[in-house]
Every structure is written in structure tokens, then in C-alpha cells.
Amino acid sequence: MSECAYKPACVVWELTLACNLKCLHCGSTSGGRRKTELSTAEALGLCGDLARTGCRGVALMGGEPFLRKDFFKIASRVRQLGMELSVITNGTIHSEEIFDNLKGLAPRAVAVSLDAARPELHDRIRGMDGAFKKSSAFIDRCLKEGLPVSVITTMHRLNIKELPGLRDLIKGRGIAWQVQTAGAEGGRFSKDLLLDAEEFYAVGLFVEACRREFSPEELPVIGAHDLGYNSGLLKNVSLYEKWEGCQAGTAVAGIRSNGDVLGCLAINDDKFVEGNVLTNSFYDIWNGPGSFRYTRGFRKEQAGGNCSACAHVETCKGGCNEMSLMKTGAIHNDPYCFFRLEKELFREDGRGIFAKKDLKPGAQPAAPALGRLARIFAGGRGKRE
């Protein structure tokens, strides 16, 4: 099979669905292992296949990845094959072996989930008393060991007021912060807790305010891929200067613990499974001529009603497909695009939440600041240049 033009910059690999927590917003409803979870031998073979495909980085997650006894055997193989390693954990499992081995692996990032500045609320969201204390201690120890720490916060109506407290908890500590929004794919999450349009935009405003007030070294903060695009007021709140459309199957891929391959694990829908690594190699699935057609073969005529007439549609490609599916049941139709929301929030007739005349558009992000931010999220915690 000939290789396609795309190379996976990052593969997010759900090593296991086993988890010691019961988080409200978990899109996979983690807790117990799949009966068909990849064996150690199958997982190590997959590492080699990812390298053969040209994958630059692997993010190992769960469930809780440290519940796999072979975690470090798999993580070590990733590094031995020359790929970058990121680890996404809830931070509640501690041992000297974990910290010693993480240091030896020189990961790009060790990302810990933290959803509230108030311990009681974080514990409620995570479904375990003492979760905040354990995760905070994990972060402290990683910092002490010189590991590149990130915090991932998932926003919904229960914790949207926690953003200022989390900012104050994180800033100035050498921690990179990613803010994302909850979806409705999981079995424990009520759709009543999803952010509405104004709340969603407010999260973008908060990220923007942080990036204007603090340097990338003091508070490196980004919005995830689901957080809105093409604003007339905000800078791009992501790590990149311009949103180039959904990267599922063009630069990223997701692998379930049973070997299913998707363009993005956030799209937790069997209809988007491209194949299984136990049947066909990841190399063949990635390079298949019909694979990931919804992103690789996008045409503006495929955009839904929210996006079809938009001036940005050819580059934006209808926004975040996970958000689009969740809100509209179709892809390429994201209703929570900043460009679209601002038409309603800042209406000419003054009936939006802000009058058009009150807008004070900010300058575009300076390239040096974006560069420093990118280095921090790539594991660098050096001094400001």
C-alpha cells in the first residue's frame, strides 16, 4: 500500500477503560476494562506500527492509564522508537516507581485533570472523596521532580465559576493549562449541565483575558480544539494562530483500548471507527484510500446550515466535529463557532448581550508570544526569551 500525504503528529491512545474514579463528564463512561483490551504483546506491536506510520507523538490515557501494570513497558517502547510521549492521568495514583519511571522517560507532558479550585467540588465531579488532595499532591511531586506538568480542566455548568480560582491556583508555578468543554457522550453526564452559547463564549473570553494579562511563562493557557474559531474580537485561543479545521485523520488519530481506530476519541461514535488494529495494521488503516474521508475529502458543499454560507467554511471546515455532532447530529455544522456566536451576541440592533459599538477588538497575537507558548506546551519550561 502506498503512503498517503498525511502523517499523524499525535495519536491519543486509550490504554484502558479501567478507572478508579467515576467522573461525571467522562465521555467513555470509564470504570471497568473492556473484555477485548489489547494485550501487552499487541500493545507493543502497535507501538512499532505507529512508528512505521511516521507518528511523531503518542498520548497515553485511560480510564486511568496507571492501572495497566504494563504501562511503563508500553510507554518505554514509545520512547525507544523515537516518538514523543505524553501521559494523561487523574493524578490520584502515587508511587515512587511512577515518579522515577516518568523522569526516566522524559515525557513531553504529564497532564493531570483538575476541574475546580474548591476541593469539595472537584471531588464531587470526580466521584471520589479526597481526589483533589491526591491530584494536587501528584502535581506538586511532578513539579519537584522537574517534570513538564499540564492541567486539563473540563468546563460545564457545575464548575464554570471556578475558572478564576483555578487561574490563581495554577499561575506562576510552571504549569501549562488547557481548558476544554464537556460533551454529552458519556453515560453519567446530564445534558442540562452543558454550557449554553453565552457560557461557552464566556469561557473563550476568560482564556483571552488571561492571555492578555499574563505572559506565556506566568500562565501558559490555551483553549482546546472545541473552543471556537474566527472571532472578530478574540485572538485564536488555541495554541495555533489560525484554526485549520478538524484534524481528525489528517494530523491526529485516536485508538480505543480494544484497538478501534477513530480520527478523534472525542467522537465516541462507532460510525466513525475506521478499522481495528487486530484486523488491519494501523499503517494500513491510516494510509487506506478511503480512510477519514470526512476530513481528508471535505468539500464546502458538505457543510451544514450553520456553516455553509460562512466566509471561513473552506478553511474552518465546519468547526469541531465532536461539538457539531453533539449539538446538531451532523458533522461540519458546529453552532458554537465564535464567528457565528458574535453575530448574535454583538448585534447591530443592540439586542445582543453587548452592543456593537462597545467592541474593542484586540490585536492579533504576537508571533514571539505564540512561539513561547508552543515551547511550554511542548515540555519546555525555560525562562522568557
Disulfide bonds with the S-S distance in Angstrom:
none
